[in-house]
Amino acid sequence: MKKISFLFTALLLSSSLMAQKDEIIKTGWNFGPLPVVGFDSDLGFQYGLCCDIFNYGDGTNYPQYNYKINVEASTYTKGSSILRTYGDFKNVIPDGKLFFDVTYFNAPKFGFYGYNGFASKYDPELIFPAALAQTDAKTGYNFMSRNQFRALASVRKAIAGNLSWAAGLAFYHITTGRLNLKDYEGQMTLYDAYVSQGLIHENEKNGGNVTQLRAGLVYDSRNHDSDPTKGENIELSLVYAPDFIDGNGYDNLGLHLSLCQYLPVFTDRLTFAYRALIQTKLWGEIPYYFTNNINSMFFRKLYTEAIGGNASVRGVNRNGVLGDGFFMLNAELRWRIYDFKFINQNWQIATNPFFDMGKILQPYRLEEQKAALGLYEGNETKSHFTAGLGIKLVMNHNMIISFEGGKPFDKNDGTGLWTNIGFNYLF
């Protein structure tokens, strides 16, 4: 054990010594065009184009930027596609910032695993029936179709020190339906069963519109936005969704609280980071197609969905755990292994072993689920655990290419190894 501890300390010291070289101070405009080449176990291989555009001004605040704009157009081999642009502006509002996001997601094959986590059994025999094992037939039991248009704008303004007030407006247009791909014609799906037994209501089965008004407080003492090594980022907000467009009675008020903390373990080379997130419904009703949304005003990942997938509990089936309220914990040890310079940019190679968990706090339509025939399994209060490892390639502390692999502790959360190639740290 002492040998392992000595080796680990020696590696940290050597990586710290390698970091003593002066960084290139970036100024003015900096463009990062990249081909999008990724992979996600839930979505398949991803390909397309994206570009990060930074402005560092005179470089005084580097690695902080004055503003950032990103554009992306990509598609996945399992049928999904993305069109997105977002911006993060720190010089538009004095002592504040403006964030916007406009995204269109097309997902003709979108996971649907029922309500309340383990209350809905995930049965591999239903997903991969033995009767089809020797054929080319495919099954779509745990899939549906979903398209989403998302537009969001958020602002924050300093009150005192690192404390700010924040406000935002968000709009979502979502269309949902049964799986309608040629390879799955005539198959019964879980979505069909939920519609037929009334767990998905007639006025929501095809999707709808959601408008949100958000207001709250933000405390942010991080030393970097994208690659922090110390500080805290806390967001507390109330989210009101008036159903004035569709008029189906889905008005609701919710609470969102997230705490991210970054604790230096060894200089800025080794950091323990964690995110604790609670989201609850205070009153009203949420349509089924919006129970998975994370209502953060300033998000880091392309997807804002929980619990399951690459933006929440890594390794759980995407869209696998739906509830009115939930808790998530993400913890990881970030080790910056090696720094180098290439094409006049500052680069880092880092790794991040992680542990994630999620839990339903407020079940969704639980009594209706219990009354349904064959759609309730119990254990809705049981927690979901995963663990894994990530590798990061970081440019100028702000553009991060990420590879992560993880596995759930319980086979009912998913089988096999979950993997994702994309951008940014989770939090």
Secondary structure, 3 states (H helix, E strand, C coil): CHHHHHHHHHHHHHHHHHCCCCCCCCCCEEEEEEEEEEEECCCEEEEEEEEEEEECCCCCCCCCCCEEEEEEEEEECCCCEEEEEEEEECCCCCCEEEEEEEEEEEEEEEECCCCCHHHCCCCHHHHCCHHHCCCCCCCCCCEEEEEEEEEEEEEEEEEECCEEEEEEEEEEEEEEEECCCHHHCCCCCHHHHHHHCCCCCCCCCCEEEEEEEEEEEEEECCCCCCCCCCEEEEEEEEEEECCCCCCCCCCEEEEEEEEEEEEEEECCCEEEEEEEEEEEEEEECCCHHHCCECCCCCCCCCCCECCCCCCCCCCCCCCCCCCCEEEEEEEEEEEEEEEEEECCEEEEEEECCEEEEEEEEECCCHHHHHHCCCCCCCCCCCCEEEEEEEEEEEECCCEEEEEEEEEECCHHHCCCCEEEEEECCCC
